[in-house]
């Protein structure tokens, strides 16, 4: 019997992506930004789709179904009804949105047909936004049954939803509805603090430990009416996203001490305190929702998805303080993951196909993107005149990488299939020694060209995490923040706290003594696990700094040429491409560093 191939697509808002499920197995998934080099690309994922088809070994004609991750007509209904509700002021935002809707979003079958090259003749189906999130959270999870919680900005009308999954069935029981949204609330403070919406929320989370939550009570008293079940009502007089073209109103500015910070302005204690305050509020929302869902479902496991599920500080508190025994969080929890959810929902929900929960999970380490063989790497390096050392065996290569890291050198590691989702998990990563106090600053300012306050994540050998972190669960996708054992949180105020971080792993310890932990096992990532083991043999430390292979504003590198340029145009010391190793001092000069850095806007 021929295989059933289902293509899931998310597009036209942010983080467009494609995924293919073959007989219920996730075969390939990729975000369009990796190919287009435009961060958070919202265009139809034509190149990501082409990759997925190629990885599956089929063409568009062999697809049995194409499933879009939300219902655009219902979304358009929300846009229209919201504009009418806030008329006449709401028509300004309505008119601003109309060209994109009239040209593209109301004609999705046409756009999908065009994106697939006109060769697809099968059905084009639509699911709801939060059903896609729920499916992406539950179906790949290791649980036979689990509670489900999805939280984000907004889909059609829903901004959060809860329910349960059992076997091959998902049932969503209730939802929070627009304009009352955990994601939009957090994004409003993100923009007010001078960062970009749908991009800078992780910066706000990283900034929070530098401040004090002195505005939290004000937020809960004036802006957010939070109930015991985690649902809430937002006073819309503080916001402008329903009727205008701004996230916040003048009243919001008056409440929080003046106008929003401009992106290039220095950070002040106000922004740090606002970050700490909204982070405290969002954690309380997540905890209350989770406790309510646990009480209603009686289930011991929880699956999380939606953009707010990328708030790994809230996830860490939920794991430590919440009622659930285990969590599983979709690695591509934002809109990109909706492509996987849409395809799986069709296979299990519409087609009624059975599901058997996989040990660990069925996300394959989230290594679902493109890989490049030795011939492709050689072809990319040859016109650049690159000087590379080729290794025939993994053992000597791994030993060489570990020796570079132990000597304090920074290594770009490009190997195997790319990660799907926003986290680099060792295959498209920049690696470094976490024991060196200067490494955090060096990586931020000379490699990533980003703000000095931002922390880095540790990767640790699975089974050894308890030695270094107060973490009682595996965290293969870097989605849990935990306290670092023996770390002394920095004292003082503001960015001066950076100099006060103390502990065994200063380069990955945030100023509050925490870290975003990734546990690395040999099944999901054999090479990365072997590098950690080799580094441990040399240094006695089974932990490495792991950050994404890119500079600020750039998507994670896609191909060997991207990786080589990033290596040459930064202060990276060593590059590993597959089974080749390149040392900076051996390379010929490469012009264009300044233009390269300018080509990517601050994110």
Order of alpha helices (4+ residues) and beta strands (2+ residues): beta-beta-beta-alpha-alpha-beta-alpha-alpha-alpha-beta-alpha-beta-beta-beta-alpha-alpha-beta-beta-alpha-alpha-beta-alpha-beta-alpha-alpha-beta-alpha-beta-beta-alpha-beta-alpha-beta-beta-alpha-beta-alpha-beta-beta-alpha
